[in-house]
Amino acid sequence: MATDLQPFADDLWTVDRPQRFWGIECGTRTTVVRLSSGGLFVHCPAALDPGLGREVDALGAVEAIVAPSLFHHLYVGEWMRAYPSAQVWCCPGLERKRSDLAWTGVLGDNPVDAWKADLGQASLTARFENEIVFFHEKSRTLVCADALLNLSRHPSRLTRLTAFVMGNSAPGKGWPERIAVRDYRLARRQVDRIAEWDIDRITLAHGEQVHRDGRAALLEAYGWLPSP
């Protein structure tokens, strides 16, 4: 039987869904982490259908739903309705963009009680997506959304061509990244803080995931930033 959730690391699963952005198929990816409490942390919620819901329920109770970027909010309402007892958190600014949703709170540099035993948390708000990234210490996995776009091997020829034009040859590479960062020196400090984690794998929302040497991939992607 086909399954939506795919194991990526210890107590961590991902599910891929098609998604277009400005007419280009870039896909989107949800990451689900099983916390030491037994509950689930759902990052970048994608479209929720009955099949995916059953697979998620088989893993545990959804305790937290997280929209970590200004662009990852389209399906939050579906998850809120399906899991009304879950906490629902967003990146800074999304509470205003989606004021129709009843957010539990706004994310910052410090992890909240629901997941602080399992996940580190850091701001990458120097980028225009106002992203918050997470680190699953048990599996040494960085969990991010838009911070490391990686479309050069996408199945769509048009998407691969777009990636080529963007210079997106590796995670986080390309000239648009220099436009996405609004404050270079703040970004350098934020990336350096993230790089303090012992990162091996990276799961990201758009494109091929990183299965090893994730810290090196992060530092290479942002190597153009100035020293603090």
C-alpha positions in Angstrom: 0.0 0.0 0.0 1.3 3.4 -0.9 2.1 5.7 2.0 2.4 9.5 2.2 4.8 9.7 5.2 8.3 8.6 4.5 10.9 8.0 7.2 13.8 10.4 7.0 15.5 10.0 10.4 14.8 8.7 13.9 11.3 9.8 14.9 11.1 12.1 11.9 9.0 11.7 8.7 8.3 13.8 5.6 5.5 14.0 3.1 5.9 15.6 -0.4 3.1 17.4 -2.2 2.9 19.2 -5.5 2.8 23.0 -5.2 3.2 25.8 -7.7 4.7 29.2 -6.9 4.5 32.0 -9.5 3.5 29.3 -12.0 6.5 27.0 -11.4 6.2 23.6 -9.8 8.5 23.7 -6.8 6.7 21.2 -4.6 6.3 21.4 -0.8 7.2 19.2 2.0 5.8 18.7 5.5 8.0 17.3 8.2 6.6 15.4 11.2 8.6 14.9 14.4 7.6 12.6 17.1 8.4 14.3 20.4 9.6 12.5 23.5 6.2 13.1 25.0 4.8 10.9 22.2 3.0 13.8 20.6 3.7 15.1 17.1 5.2 18.4 15.8 4.0 19.2 12.3 6.2 21.6 10.3 5.0 23.3 7.1 1.6 21.7 6.9 0.7 20.6 3.4 -2.8 19.7 2.1 -4.4 17.2 4.5 -6.4 14.4 3.0 -8.0 11.4 4.8 -5.1 9.1 3.9 -2.4 11.3 5.3 -4.6 12.0 8.3 -4.8 8.3 9.1 -1.0 7.9 8.8 -0.4 10.9 11.1 -2.8 9.6 13.6 -1.1 6.2 13.6 2.1 8.0 14.8 0.6 9.8 17.7 -1.4 12.8 18.7 -0.7 16.1 16.9 0.5 18.5 19.6 1.9 21.4 17.6 1.3 22.7 14.1 4.0 25.2 12.9 4.0 27.6 10.0 7.6 28.7 10.0 7.6 31.0 7.0 5.4 33.7 5.6 4.7 31.5 2.6 3.8 28.3 4.4 0.2 29.0 5.6 -2.2 27.8 2.9 -3.2 24.6 4.7 -2.9 25.5 8.3 -6.6 26.0 8.7 -7.2 22.4 7.5 -4.9 21.0 10.2 -6.4 23.3 12.9 -9.9 21.9 12.1 -8.7 18.3 12.1 -6.6 18.8 15.3 -8.4 21.4 17.4 -6.5 20.7 20.6 -3.1 21.3 18.9 -1.0 24.4 19.5 -0.6 26.4 16.3 2.5 28.7 16.0 3.6 31.0 13.2 6.7 33.0 12.2 6.8 36.8 12.9 4.4 38.7 10.6 2.2 35.8 9.7 -0.2 36.5 12.5 -1.0 39.7 10.7 -1.0 38.2 7.2 -3.4 35.5 8.4 -5.3 37.2 11.1 -8.2 35.0 10.3 -6.5 32.1 12.0 -6.4 31.7 15.8 -2.7 31.4 16.4 -1.4 30.1 19.8 1.6 32.5 19.4 4.4 33.8 17.4 7.8 32.0 17.1 11.1 33.5 18.2 14.6 32.4 19.0 13.6 30.2 22.0 11.7 26.9 21.7 8.4 26.8 23.4 7.5 24.3 26.2 5.7 21.9 23.8 8.9 20.9 22.0 11.9 22.4 23.9 13.0 18.9 25.1 13.5 17.8 21.5 14.0 20.7 19.2 16.3 23.6 19.1 15.0 26.8 17.4 16.5 29.9 15.8 15.4 32.9 13.8 16.4 33.5 10.2 14.4 36.6 10.0 17.1 38.5 8.1 15.4 36.8 5.1 12.2 38.3 3.8 10.3 35.0 4.6 10.9 35.7 8.3 11.7 32.0 8.7 12.2 30.2 12.0 14.3 27.0 11.7 14.5 24.0 14.0 17.1 21.3 15.0 16.1 17.8 16.0 19.0 16.9 18.2 18.2 13.2 18.4 18.7 12.7 14.6 21.0 15.7 14.0 18.4 17.1 11.5 18.0 20.7 10.6 14.3 21.3 9.7 13.7 24.3 7.5 11.3 25.7 4.9 12.7 28.2 2.4 16.2 28.8 3.7 17.8 26.2 1.5 15.9 26.0 -1.8 17.2 23.0 -3.8 15.5 22.6 -7.2 18.3 21.6 -9.6 17.2 18.0 -9.7 13.5 18.5 -9.7 11.6 16.1 -12.0 10.0 19.0 -13.9 12.2 20.2 -16.8 10.7 23.7 -16.5 11.6 23.7 -12.8 15.2 22.6 -13.5 15.5 25.3 -16.2 14.3 27.9 -13.7 16.8 26.6 -11.2 19.5 26.9 -13.8 18.6 30.5 -14.5 18.5 31.3 -10.8 21.9 29.6 -10.3 20.3 27.2 -7.9 22.9 24.4 -8.4 23.0 23.3 -4.7 21.0 23.9 -1.5 20.6 27.6 -0.9 22.7 28.6 -3.9 21.7 31.3 -6.5 21.5 35.0 -7.0 17.9 35.4 -5.7 19.2 34.4 -2.3 21.1 37.6 -2.1 17.9 39.5 -2.7 16.0 37.4 -0.2 18.3 38.5 2.6 17.4 42.0 3.7 20.1 42.5 6.4 23.4 40.8 5.5 25.1 41.3 8.9 22.1 40.1 10.8 21.9 37.1 8.5 25.6 36.3 9.2 25.0 36.2 12.9 21.8 34.1 12.6 23.5 31.6 10.2 26.5 31.3 12.5 24.2 30.6 15.4 22.4 27.9 13.4 25.7 26.4 12.4 26.6 25.8 16.1 24.2 22.9 16.0 25.7 19.5 15.1 23.8 19.2 11.8 24.1 16.2 9.6 20.8 15.9 7.7 18.6 18.7 6.4 14.9 18.5 5.5 13.6 21.4 3.5 10.3 22.4 1.9 11.4 22.7 -1.8 13.6 20.2 -3.6 15.9 17.4 -2.7 16.8 16.9 0.9 20.3 16.8 2.3 21.2 13.3 3.7 24.7 14.1 5.1 27.2 16.9 5.8 24.3 19.3 6.3 26.3 21.8 8.3 28.8 22.1 5.4 25.9 22.6 3.0 24.5 25.4 5.2 27.8 27.2 5.5 28.5 26.9 1.8 25.1 28.3 0.9 25.7 31.4 3.0 29.4 31.7 2.5 28.9 35.0 0.7 27.7 36.8 3.8 30.1 39.2 5.3 31.9 38.5 8.6 30.0 39.9 11.7 
